[in-house]
Each structure stands twice: as C-alpha cells, then as structure tokens.
Amino acid sequence: MTLWQNLTHDTIFNSLEETLQVKLSNICIKRNSYINRVYELEEFDSHKRFIVKFYRPKRWTFQMIQEEHLFLKELSADEVSVIPPIEINGKTLFTLFDIFYAIFPKKGGRAIDEFNQEGWETLGRILAKVHTVGEKHKNSIRIKWRPSVATKHHLQVLLETNYLLSDFKDSFIKTVELFINKFDPLFENQELILIHGDCHKGNLIHRPNEGIFVIDFDDICVGPPVQDLWMLLPDVIENSKRELEWFLKGYETFRVFNKRSLELAEPLRGMRIIHYIAWLAIQSGEPDFQKHFPDSGTPKYWSSLIKDLQGIIY
C-alpha cells in the first residue's frame, strides 16, 4: 500500500511537529474527505487545534495550490469570511515525500440547510467580494471553465481510463461533442474570472457570532461568476426567482452581476455532470472505490447519464 493510502499517525505527528515546532497531543481525528486526507490535531497541554490537509498526489501542482493559498490570503485581507492556511516562515505549503500538505487553524461551524432573506443577501455580499478579488487574477493557471476547454479536457481524461463501457463509448462521445458545440458559443463575451468553482451548501458553514464562511477552495477555476450561484439555488432559475432576487440585492451592494449570464446555468449543470464522470473515472482505480460508489459505471448508470445530458442539449 502506498504512503498516500496509508498515512500513519506517527508519520503525521512527526511531520507536523517538525513543521509547527510544537509538541502535539495524541489526538488525531480523521475528517471526512474522499479526495484529500484531512486530520484534526491538538497542541500538547493546550486546547489549540489544527486541521492538516494532505493534497492527493498528481491532482494539483505546487503552483496550483500556491495560487489557491494566495487567493485565500487576499480574500482574508479583504475581510471575506474564509479560512486561510497558517503561514510559517513565509510558507503555507509543505511536503511529506511526494505529498503536499497545508495546516489550517481549526474553525468549527454548523452546516447550513436553508437560507432566509437575510442569509441570501449576506451570501450575495460575500460572493461579490470573492469575485471582486478574483477578477484581479489576470494570469491564473487554473482551468478555464467553459465547454471548449474544461469539458473537452474532462472528456479526454475519461477516455484515458477504462471506466467508460465500450457499448456506450460512441454514444457518450457524440453526446459530449454535441454539448460542447451547442453551448460553448454562449460563453463568448462572458466575464471569466477566478471563482470558487464548487460553491454549494456543503462548502458553507455558519460560525456563531461570525456569520457565514466559505470553505474548500480546492477547485478554484477561471469561469463565469454565475457558476458560484446556480448550485446554491433550491431549484432551476425559473423556480428560484425569490431567492435570486435576494441574492442579487446583496451581491450588487459591491459588484454588478451580469443577468445575461443566468442563461449559462443549465450548460454549467451539464459541465458539472461531465466533470463528475471524469472524477469518478480517475477514482475508479482506488481500492475502496466500489464500496463508496457501488452503482457507478454500470450499463444502467451510463444509459441514464447519457439521457440526462441529451435532455440538457435538446
């Protein structure tokens, strides 16, 4: 078993104690994260706790993670509610053999199930400030989130694996190519800036007396700001008029929102479906993949998925 699949407590403790230059207690709690390895640790004889994130090898480059950390630092300096990594001797990213890791202060919070009007307006203001900082990143190395770039890349990633069943290969490729050809023109002349990219309720927490925090910036990308909105809505745009109105009221306190970009919501949903398939294809080689995703990759799965994409296209 590789070091990545079997990070031991001793390995984690030794590495973190050397980096932090503190003695740790025996507490090491594995936190829920399928992509990365995330652990909670505690300083010895203190209640101070840390979260260490070990980034999955080969998924992000050093430069990509550095850009994420810089983005978080800039957002925090602009008083956006995020949790930047701890900086030690000018560094936020460290290595354990071939594994990159970062250390964060532990900041607990509760999950958010629903927003009232005040919550939607607050969320709008927060994301407007995120995007105000994001638009300054003119030379981002993160992937461009439009079909001709991101979706084309995800299709290629999928085809480089054995995940796609041969009986569905031609149909799937044709469907994705139709998707790209139909929807990519809609992204022309749209504002593309550095965004969170994976903004859903699971990546928001509420901290008592501090409000809403946005977490998990692993998948930042260069895309239309509406990408950070559509997954938060309770239904499609047409059935979420009230929530959209509240969100835009907060957002436009700090930044103009291009309402024409709302037409991208359905294509963005299709892009996310294809992105998720590529992600599953990569993870399918993991030892415990079938345990976590027992129904994926079956003939029924591929048939249903292709129909979903065709429903978006037609």
C-alpha positions in Angstrom: 0.0 0.0 0.0 1.4 3.4 -0.9 2.2 6.1 1.6 -0.9 8.1 0.3 -3.2 5.2 1.1 -1.7 4.5 4.4 -0.6 7.8 6.1 0.2 6.6 9.6 -0.3 8.6 12.8 3.4 8.5 13.5 4.2 9.9 10.1 1.6 12.7 10.5 2.7 13.6 14.1 6.4 13.7 13.2 5.9 15.8 10.1 3.5 18.3 11.8 5.6 18.7 15.0 8.6 19.5 12.8 6.7 22.0 10.7 4.9 23.7 13.6 7.7 23.4 16.1 5.3 22.4 18.8 4.6 19.2 20.6 1.2 17.6 19.8 -1.1 15.5 22.0 -2.2 12.0 21.0 -5.4 13.3 19.3 -5.5 12.6 15.6 -9.1 12.6 14.2 -9.6 11.7 10.5 -12.1 14.1 9.0 -14.5 13.3 6.1 -12.7 13.9 2.8 -12.6 11.4 -0.1 -10.2 13.3 -2.4 -7.7 14.6 0.2 -6.6 13.3 3.6 -7.7 15.6 6.3 -6.9 15.3 10.1 -7.6 17.2 13.2 -4.7 17.5 15.7 -4.2 19.2 19.0 -1.2 21.0 20.6 0.0 19.3 23.7 -1.2 20.7 27.0 -3.4 23.2 25.1 -6.9 23.4 23.6 -5.4 24.8 20.4 -6.3 22.6 17.4 -5.1 22.4 13.8 -6.5 20.9 10.6 -3.9 19.4 8.3 -4.8 18.7 4.7 -2.7 16.3 2.6 -3.4 17.0 -1.0 -4.0 14.0 -3.3 -0.8 13.5 -5.4 -0.9 14.4 -9.1 -4.3 16.1 -8.8 -2.9 19.6 -8.2 0.6 21.0 -9.0 2.6 23.0 -6.4 1.8 26.2 -8.4 -1.9 25.5 -8.5 -2.1 25.1 -4.7 0.0 28.1 -4.2 -2.5 30.2 -6.2 -5.3 28.8 -4.0 -3.4 29.9 -0.9 -2.7 33.3 -2.3 -6.3 33.7 -3.2 -7.4 32.8 0.4 -4.8 35.2 1.8 -6.1 38.1 -0.4 -9.7 37.3 0.5 -8.9 37.3 4.2 -7.1 40.6 3.9 -10.2 42.0 2.2 -12.3 40.8 5.2 -14.0 38.0 3.4 -15.1 35.1 5.7 -12.6 32.4 4.6 -10.0 30.3 6.5 -6.5 30.8 5.0 -3.7 28.3 5.8 -1.2 29.0 8.5 2.0 30.7 7.2 5.3 29.5 8.7 8.5 31.2 7.7 6.8 32.7 4.7 5.4 29.3 3.5 1.9 27.8 3.5 2.6 24.6 1.6 4.9 21.8 2.8 5.8 18.4 1.6 5.9 14.9 3.0 7.8 12.8 0.5 5.7 13.5 -2.7 2.7 14.7 -0.8 1.9 18.4 -0.4 0.2 19.5 2.8 -1.1 22.6 4.4 -2.1 23.4 8.0 -5.2 25.4 8.9 -6.5 26.7 12.3 -9.5 24.8 13.4 -12.6 26.8 13.0 -15.7 24.8 13.6 -19.1 25.7 12.4 -22.5 24.2 11.6 -23.8 23.2 8.2 -26.4 25.4 6.5 -29.5 23.8 5.3 -31.6 26.7 4.2 -31.3 30.5 3.9 -33.8 33.1 4.8 -33.9 36.5 3.0 -31.1 37.9 5.3 -29.0 34.8 4.6 -29.3 35.1 0.8 -28.4 38.8 0.9 -25.4 38.0 3.1 -24.3 35.3 0.8 -24.6 37.6 -2.2 -22.4 40.2 -0.5 -19.8 37.5 0.4 -19.6 36.1 -3.1 -19.4 39.6 -4.7 -16.4 40.3 -2.5 -14.9 36.9 -3.6 -15.4 37.8 -7.2 -14.0 41.4 -6.7 -10.7 39.8 -5.6 -11.0 37.0 -8.2 -11.2 39.4 -11.1 -7.7 40.8 -10.2 -6.1 37.4 -11.1 -5.5 38.1 -14.7 -2.8 35.4 -15.2 -4.4 32.4 -13.3 -3.0 29.0 -14.1 -6.3 27.3 -13.2 -8.5 25.7 -15.8 -10.9 27.9 -17.8 -14.5 26.8 -17.1 -16.1 26.7 -20.5 -17.1 23.7 -22.6 -14.4 24.0 -25.2 -11.7 23.9 -22.5 -12.9 22.3 -19.3 -15.4 19.8 -20.8 -13.1 18.9 -23.6 -10.4 18.2 -21.1 -12.7 16.1 -18.9 -13.8 14.0 -21.9 -10.1 13.3 -22.7 -9.4 12.4 -19.1 -12.3 9.9 -19.1 -11.2 8.3 -22.4 -7.7 7.7 -21.0 -9.2 5.3 -18.5 -11.2 2.1 -18.8 -14.1 3.4 -16.9 -16.4 4.1 -19.9 -18.1 0.8 -21.0 -17.4 0.0 -24.7 -21.1 -0.4 -25.6 -21.7 3.3 -24.6 -18.5 4.8 -25.9 -19.7 6.1 -29.3 -22.9 7.4 -27.9 -21.3 9.2 -25.0 -18.6 10.8 -27.1 -21.1 12.0 -29.6 -23.3 13.5 -26.9 -20.5 15.3 -25.2 -19.3 16.7 -28.5 -22.8 18.0 -29.3 -22.9 19.5 -25.9 -19.6 21.4 -26.4 -20.6 22.6 -29.9 -24.0 23.8 -28.8 -23.1 25.6 -25.6 -19.6 26.9 -25.9 -20.7 29.9 -28.0 -22.8 31.1 -25.1 -19.6 31.6 -23.1 -18.2 34.1 -25.7 -18.0 37.7 -24.4 -19.0 36.4 -20.9 -16.9 37.6 -18.0 -14.4 34.9 -16.9 -12.7 35.5 -13.6 -11.1 33.4 -10.8 -14.0 31.9 -8.8 -14.6 29.4 -6.1 -15.9 26.9 -8.7 -17.5 24.4 -6.3 -19.8 26.7 -4.4 -22.6 24.6 -2.9 -24.1 24.4 0.6 -21.7 21.8 1.7 -18.9 24.3 1.3 -20.5 26.9 3.6 -20.5 26.9 7.4 -22.0 29.2 9.9 -19.9 30.3 12.9 -21.6 31.7 16.0 -21.2 35.5 16.2 -19.1 35.5 13.0 -21.6 34.5 10.3 -21.2 32.6 7.0 -17.8 31.3 6.0 -16.9 29.9 2.5 -14.6 26.9 2.7 -12.8 24.4 0.4 -11.2 26.4 -2.4 -9.5 23.3 -3.9 -11.4 23.7 -7.2 -10.9 27.4 -8.0 -11.1 28.0 -11.7 -11.5 30.8 -14.3 -15.2 30.9 -15.1 -18.4 33.0 -15.1 -19.5 34.3 -11.7 -22.8 32.6 -12.1 -21.0 29.2 -11.5 -20.8 30.2 -7.9 -24.6 30.8 -7.7 -26.5 28.1 -9.6 -25.7 25.2 -7.3 -26.9 27.2 -4.2 -30.4 27.8 -5.6 -33.1 25.4 -4.4 -34.4 24.7 -8.0 -33.8 25.8 -11.6 -33.6 29.6 -12.2 -37.2 29.8 -13.3 -38.4 28.4 -9.9 -36.0 30.3 -7.7 -37.0 33.9 -8.5 -37.4 35.0 -4.9 -34.0 33.6 -3.8 -32.3 35.0 -6.8 -33.7 38.5 -6.1 -32.5 38.4 -2.5 -29.0 37.1 -3.6 -28.7 39.8 -6.3 -29.7 42.5 -3.8 -26.8 41.5 -1.6 -24.3 40.9 -4.5 -24.9 44.2 -6.2 -24.1 46.1 -3.0 -20.5 45.5 -4.0 -20.4 44.3 -7.6 -22.6 44.3 -10.8 -24.0 40.9 -11.7 -24.5 40.2 -15.4 -28.0 38.9 -15.5 -27.5 37.6 -19.1 -25.1 35.0 -17.6 -28.1 33.3 -16.0 -28.6 31.5 -19.3 -25.4 29.6 -18.5 -26.9 27.8 -15.5 -28.2 24.8 -17.5 -25.0 24.4 -19.6 -23.0 24.7 -16.3 -25.1 21.8 -14.8 -24.1 19.7 -17.8 -20.5 20.6 -17.4 -20.6 19.5 -13.8 -22.1 16.2 -14.8 -19.3 15.5 -17.2 -16.7 16.8 -14.7 -18.0 14.4 -12.1 -17.9 11.5 -14.5 -14.2 12.2 -15.2 -13.6 12.5 -11.5 -15.2 9.0 -11.0 -13.1 7.6 -13.8 -9.9 8.8 -12.0 -11.0 7.5 -8.6 -12.2 4.1 -10.1 -8.7 2.7 -9.6 -8.8 3.3 -5.8 -9.0 0.1 -3.7 -12.2 1.2 -1.9 -13.9 2.8 -4.9 -16.7 0.2 -5.3 -17.5 0.5 -1.6 -18.2 4.2 -1.9 -19.8 4.2 -5.4 -21.4 0.8 -5.9 -23.8 1.8 -8.6 -21.5 3.8 -10.8 -20.2 2.6 -14.1 -23.0 0.0 -14.7 -24.9 -0.1 -18.0 -27.9 1.4 -16.3 -25.7 4.2 -15.0 -24.3 5.1 -18.5 -27.8 4.9 -20.1 -29.3 7.2 -17.6 -26.4 9.6 -17.7 -26.4 9.9 -21.5 -30.2 10.6 -21.4 -29.7 13.4 -18.8 -27.1 15.1 -21.0 -29.3 14.7 -24.1 -32.1 16.3 -22.1 -29.9 19.4 -21.5 -28.9 19.5 -25.2 -32.3 19.1 -26.7 
